[in-house]
Amino acid sequence: MEAKAVNFKTAKGIKSAFLVIVCCFILAVCVFHFVLGDPANFMNNDPNNHPLPGNFKGTIYKGGVIVPVLQTLFLTVIVLSIERAFAITKAKGKGKFVKNVKEALDKNDTAKARELCVKQKGCVASVVYSTLTKYEEMEKDTTLAKEQKLMNIQKELDEATALEMPSLQQNLVVIATMTTLGTLIGLLGTVIGMIKSFAALATAGSPDSVALSAGISEALINTAFGIATGALAVISYNFFTSKIDKLTYSIDEVGFTIVQTYAATHKA
């Protein structure tokens, strides 16, 4: 079929989110040890001491071993969000595609509509092109009733849409998971920090002020990172979900126009 020969170059995106997570973890560990844990960030150039007054890097380092994990989640959300932005933008294509295709169909000019699909590229154009190909096949078919032809066109639209949806939704489940996971890991770090704080308070004689402040710092840093990761993941997931819904609506809109055009211009 001619439709199969057209390469719309729809964006496939990053297939292995696990590889992204591993790379982000390695980067997070390096940042934690060599940037945040730089001795220059602490009193007497010793990471075991208090951070220098106003030194934010040293303060984050005092968040403890949970910090690299939270940084990994945070970086993963950023990377996958950028990846989805490129993929969905490419899938959408360019220009007022839907409007132009509808105008061509209103004139019953399927050839022009197919030409617009080839120029447009992206998943929306791919679905419309496949549906238009089925449209022209039904025009040449003399064995089926009109209702059967309409059903075949609608079926082609549904199948083409179903094939494109996984590439649009790819990695969104990972971002959605980070919404909860970031908050829970941050809570875990907070609990660990508070345990250390109470342990410092329970010290015989006067409380260990250094251990107490370190525990509180660890608790607050992890809380902040956990909330930031969860918030970013929620915003990213909802944003791209709404973008995909708009693309789906565009596909449905053009598909409905194709079906109605056939119904209005063909008696059999």
C-alpha positions as CSV (number, residue, x, y, z in Angstrom):
1,M,0.0,0.0,0.0
2,E,1.1,3.6,-0.7
3,A,0.3,4.5,2.8
4,K,2.9,2.1,4.2
5,A,5.6,3.7,2.0
6,V,5.3,7.1,3.6
7,N,7.6,7.7,6.5
8,F,6.1,10.2,8.9
9,K,9.1,10.0,11.3
10,T,7.1,10.1,14.5
11,A,9.1,10.6,17.6
12,K,9.8,7.3,19.5
13,G,11.5,8.9,22.5
14,I,13.7,7.2,25.0
15,K,12.7,3.6,25.3
16,S,14.7,2.6,28.4
17,A,13.7,4.8,31.3
18,F,15.8,2.5,33.5
19,L,18.9,3.6,31.7
20,V,18.0,7.2,32.3
21,I,17.6,6.5,36.0
22,V,21.0,4.7,36.2
23,C,22.7,7.6,34.4
24,C,21.0,10.2,36.7
25,F,22.0,8.2,39.8
26,I,25.7,8.2,38.7
27,L,25.5,11.9,38.1
28,A,23.7,12.5,41.4
29,V,26.4,10.5,43.3
30,C,29.2,12.5,41.7
31,V,27.5,15.8,42.4
32,F,26.9,14.7,46.0
33,H,30.5,13.7,46.7
34,F,32.5,16.1,44.6
35,V,30.4,19.2,44.5
36,L,28.2,19.2,47.6
37,G,30.8,17.3,49.7
38,D,33.7,19.5,48.6
39,P,35.8,20.2,51.8
40,A,35.8,23.9,50.9
41,N,32.1,24.0,51.8
42,F,32.8,23.2,55.5
43,M,34.5,24.6,58.5
44,N,38.2,23.5,58.8
45,N,37.8,21.9,55.3
46,D,36.2,18.9,57.0
47,P,32.8,17.6,55.7
48,N,32.2,16.2,59.2
49,N,31.9,19.7,60.6
50,H,29.2,22.3,60.1
51,P,28.9,23.9,56.7
52,L,30.3,27.4,56.3
53,P,27.8,30.1,57.2
54,G,25.5,30.7,54.2
55,N,27.0,27.8,52.3
56,F,24.0,26.1,50.6
57,K,26.0,23.3,49.1
58,G,27.4,22.1,52.4
59,T,23.9,22.4,53.9
60,I,22.4,20.1,51.2
61,Y,25.3,17.6,51.8
62,K,24.3,17.4,55.4
63,G,21.0,15.9,54.2
64,G,22.8,12.5,54.2
65,V,22.7,9.5,52.0
66,I,19.1,10.0,51.0
67,V,20.1,13.2,49.1
68,P,21.6,11.4,46.1
69,V,18.5,9.2,45.8
70,L,16.3,12.2,45.8
71,Q,18.6,14.0,43.3
72,T,18.3,10.9,41.1
73,L,14.5,11.1,41.1
74,F,14.6,14.9,40.5
75,L,17.0,14.6,37.6
76,T,15.0,11.7,36.1
77,V,11.8,13.8,36.1
78,I,13.7,16.6,34.4
79,V,15.2,14.4,31.7
80,L,12.0,12.5,30.9
81,S,10.0,15.8,30.9
82,I,12.4,17.2,28.3
83,E,12.2,14.0,26.3
84,R,8.4,14.1,26.3
85,A,8.4,17.7,25.3
86,F,10.4,17.0,22.2
87,A,8.5,13.8,21.4
88,I,5.0,15.3,21.7
89,T,6.0,18.5,19.9
90,K,7.2,16.4,16.9
91,A,4.1,14.2,17.1
92,K,1.9,17.3,16.9
93,G,3.6,18.6,13.8
94,K,3.5,22.2,12.6
95,G,1.0,24.8,11.4
96,K,-2.9,24.7,11.4
97,F,-3.0,21.1,10.1
98,V,-6.4,20.1,11.4
99,K,-8.1,23.2,10.0
100,N,-6.4,22.8,6.6
101,V,-7.4,19.1,6.4
102,K,-11.0,19.9,7.3
103,E,-11.1,22.6,4.6
104,A,-9.8,20.1,2.0
105,L,-12.4,17.5,3.1
106,D,-15.2,20.0,3.0
107,K,-14.3,20.3,-0.7
108,N,-14.1,16.5,-1.0
109,D,-10.4,16.8,-2.0
110,T,-8.9,13.8,-0.3
111,A,-5.8,14.0,-2.5
112,K,-5.0,17.4,-1.1
113,A,-5.7,16.2,2.4
114,R,-3.2,13.3,1.9
115,E,-0.7,15.8,0.6
116,L,-1.1,17.9,3.7
117,C,-0.5,14.8,5.8
118,V,2.8,14.0,4.0
119,K,4.0,17.6,4.5
120,Q,2.9,17.8,8.1
121,K,4.4,14.5,9.5
122,G,3.9,13.6,13.1
123,C,1.5,11.0,14.7
124,V,-1.7,13.1,14.0
125,A,-0.8,13.2,10.3
126,S,0.1,9.5,10.3
127,V,-3.4,8.6,11.7
128,V,-5.2,10.9,9.3
129,Y,-3.2,9.6,6.3
130,S,-4.0,6.0,7.2
131,T,-7.7,6.9,7.5
132,L,-7.7,8.7,4.2
133,T,-6.1,5.7,2.6
134,K,-8.9,3.5,3.8
135,Y,-11.4,6.2,2.7
136,E,-10.1,5.9,-0.9
137,E,-10.1,2.1,-0.7
138,M,-13.8,2.2,0.3
139,E,-14.5,4.5,-2.6
140,K,-13.2,1.8,-5.0
141,D,-14.9,-1.1,-3.2
142,T,-18.2,-2.0,-4.9
143,T,-19.0,-5.1,-2.8
144,L,-19.7,-3.5,0.6
145,A,-22.7,-1.6,1.8
146,K,-22.3,2.1,2.8
147,E,-22.7,1.3,6.5
148,Q,-20.0,-1.3,6.3
149,K,-17.7,1.1,4.5
150,L,-18.3,3.7,7.2
151,M,-17.5,1.1,9.9
152,N,-14.3,0.2,8.1
153,I,-13.2,3.8,7.9
154,Q,-13.9,4.3,11.6
155,K,-12.2,1.0,12.5
156,E,-9.1,2.2,10.6
157,L,-9.1,5.5,12.5
158,D,-9.4,3.7,15.8
159,E,-6.6,1.2,15.0
160,A,-4.2,3.8,13.8
161,T,-4.9,6.0,16.9
162,A,-4.3,3.0,19.1
163,L,-1.0,2.3,17.5
164,E,0.2,5.9,18.0
165,M,-0.9,6.3,21.6
166,P,1.8,4.2,23.3
167,S,4.5,6.3,21.7
168,L,2.8,9.5,23.1
169,Q,2.3,8.1,26.6
170,Q,5.8,6.5,26.8
171,N,7.6,7.3,30.1
172,L,4.7,9.2,31.5
173,V,4.1,6.2,33.9
174,V,7.6,6.7,35.2
175,I,7.0,10.4,35.8
176,A,3.7,9.6,37.5
177,T,5.6,7.1,39.8
178,M,8.1,9.8,40.8
179,T,5.1,11.9,42.1
180,T,4.6,9.4,45.0
181,L,8.1,8.0,45.2
182,G,9.8,11.4,45.6
183,T,7.5,12.3,48.4
184,L,7.9,8.9,50.2
185,I,11.7,8.9,49.9
186,G,11.8,12.5,51.2
187,L,9.7,11.4,54.1
188,L,12.0,8.5,54.8
189,G,15.0,10.9,54.9
190,T,13.0,13.2,57.2
191,V,12.3,10.3,59.6
192,I,16.0,9.3,59.6
193,G,17.0,12.9,60.3
194,M,14.5,13.1,63.2
195,I,15.7,9.8,64.7
196,K,19.2,11.3,64.7
197,S,18.0,14.4,66.3
198,F,16.2,12.6,69.1
199,A,19.2,10.4,69.6
200,A,21.3,13.6,70.1
201,L,18.8,14.9,72.7
202,A,18.9,11.6,74.5
203,T,22.6,11.8,75.1
204,A,23.6,11.6,78.7
205,G,24.4,15.0,80.2
206,S,24.2,17.9,77.8
207,P,22.7,17.2,74.3
208,D,25.1,16.9,71.4
209,S,24.4,20.2,69.6
210,V,26.3,19.2,66.5
211,A,24.5,15.9,66.1
212,L,21.2,17.6,66.9
213,S,21.7,20.3,64.3
214,A,22.9,17.6,61.8
215,G,19.8,15.5,62.3
216,I,17.4,18.5,61.9
217,S,19.3,19.6,58.8
218,E,19.0,16.1,57.3
219,A,15.3,16.0,58.0
220,L,14.6,19.5,56.4
221,I,16.8,19.0,53.4
222,N,15.2,15.6,52.5
223,T,11.7,17.1,53.1
224,A,12.5,19.9,50.7
225,F,13.9,17.6,48.0
226,G,11.0,15.2,48.3
227,I,8.4,18.0,48.0
228,A,10.3,19.5,45.0
229,T,10.5,16.2,43.2
230,G,6.8,15.3,43.8
231,A,5.7,18.8,42.8
232,L,7.7,18.8,39.5
233,A,6.5,15.3,38.7
234,V,2.9,16.3,39.2
235,I,3.2,19.4,37.1
236,S,5.0,17.5,34.3
237,Y,2.6,14.6,34.2
238,N,-0.5,16.8,34.1
239,F,1.0,19.1,31.5
240,F,1.9,16.3,29.1
241,T,-1.3,14.4,29.7
242,S,-3.3,17.5,28.7
243,K,-1.1,17.8,25.6
244,I,-1.9,14.2,24.6
245,D,-5.6,14.8,25.2
246,K,-5.5,17.8,22.8
247,L,-3.7,15.6,20.2
248,T,-6.3,12.9,20.7
249,Y,-9.1,15.4,20.3
250,S,-7.5,16.7,17.1
251,I,-7.4,13.1,15.7
252,D,-11.0,12.5,16.7
253,E,-12.0,15.8,15.1
254,V,-10.5,15.1,11.8
255,G,-11.6,11.4,11.9
256,F,-15.2,12.5,12.5
257,T,-14.9,14.9,9.5
258,I,-13.6,12.1,7.3
259,V,-16.4,9.8,8.2
260,Q,-19.1,12.5,7.8
261,T,-17.6,13.5,4.5
262,Y,-17.9,10.0,3.2
263,A,-21.5,9.7,4.5
264,A,-22.5,12.9,2.9
265,T,-20.9,12.4,-0.5
266,H,-21.5,8.8,-1.2
267,K,-24.9,7.0,-1.6
268,A,-23.4,3.6,-1.5
